[in-house]
């Protein structure tokens, strides 16, 4: 879990657009963020394994 002060800072509009920080909506993590889903890789994997993300299945071949 990210510190709540960092999450609050990321929600504010930055002075410059390049300073925008994308964070996971579940845990607040900023690294390994997936834009398409809006979550980090760890949360993505948890939700995908539970079947809560529509259209995503575990690959097997």
N, C-alpha and C positions, 0 to 999 in steps of 0.2 A: 504494500500500500504506500502510495506517495503521501508525503506530508501535506496536510490540508492547506497550509499557507502557499505551497507551490502550486497546488491545483487552483486555488483562488487567483493567484497571479497569472496563470495561464488563461483563465477565462476573461481577464480584462483585455481591452483593445490595446495593442502595443503601439508605440510611437511610430515605428516603422514596420511595414508588412512582413519583412524578412525575419522579424523577431517572434513571429507567431509560433507557438508550441502546440503541436497536436498531442492530445493525451487520450488514453483509454477511458471510456465513460464508466467502466466498472471499477477499475483499480487505480487509475490515475497515472499509469506507467507511460513514459514518453518514448522510450526506445522500443524498437520492433513494432511500431504502430502500423496497422493496415487501414489505409484510407477507405477502401471499399466497404469495410465492415465497421469502422470506427472504434475498433478494439485492438489490444495488443495480441501478440502471438500466443501468450499463455492463456488468456481468456478465450481467444478464438478456439484453441484446442479443446478446452474444457467444454465450451458450448457445442462445438461440432461433435464431440464424442457423445454428448447427451442427446444430440439430434435436435437442438434448439435453433440452429441456423438453417433455414430452408435452402435446399439445393446443394448442400455440402455433405459429401459422404466420404468416409475413409477409403483411401485408394487401396486396391489389392490387384495383383496380377500374377 
